[in-house]
Amino acid sequence: MVLIHTPRTLVAIGKGLMRKGASDAQRIGLGDCPHVYTSRVGLLDLDYMGHMNNAAYLSHAELARWQMTTESGMLHKGYKKNCFFVVTASTVRYRKEIRYGKFNIETRFMGFDDKSMWGIHNFYVPNKKDQAASRRVRAQVLVKAAVLRENKLISPKEFYTGILELEDDIIKQQESFYGDESFQEMVRNYTALEESMRTAAALEE
């Protein structure tokens, strides 16, 4: 796994460095400014049916985050202050298979609460002949992340204000989840599911 994933991670970081320096870098991957990651389904991603393997969606979602954080400067700022975010939970909804060829992932971190940042990856397959088909979501990955500084948990707001030094209007939008009621409902429902799973796990211990 390391022999395969590490080179891919380095390539994603390299792509982020090449695209770094956009005027709206602070907003890349945040709410109303999705980050776009482009890749191809390779032989290592395929299952025996010729579809992208279920696990490959999570791998490419991670690569998209590496590229996004590099491009936005988030990775560099965090590294300087020994501060990083780590995924604490995720869930995938598979809607339509992705076969061998090109695909895109749009990544948006939509907001935060006291302990966690919440983001979503949407997978698309470009179609030059049918623009509507290009915007059909093939899969969704909901991501919950915590922020660590020197291996100690800090609040996402401290990360955004003290580490990334984002503008006040971005912080306010993140606090309100950009007023997106459907995403807030998704977070509430997933939180309830997580509590149920935690309770079930405790019964098995």
PyMOL commands that set and color helices and strands:
alter all, ss='L'
color gray80, all
select helices_A, chain A and resi 2-19+25-27+43-45+54-72+74-80+131-134+156-163+168-175+177-179+181-204
alter helices_A, ss='H'
color red, helices_A
select strands_A, chain A and resi 35-41+83-94+101-112+117-124+139-149+152-154
alter strands_A, ss='S'
color yellow, strands_A
deselect
rebuild
show_as cartoon
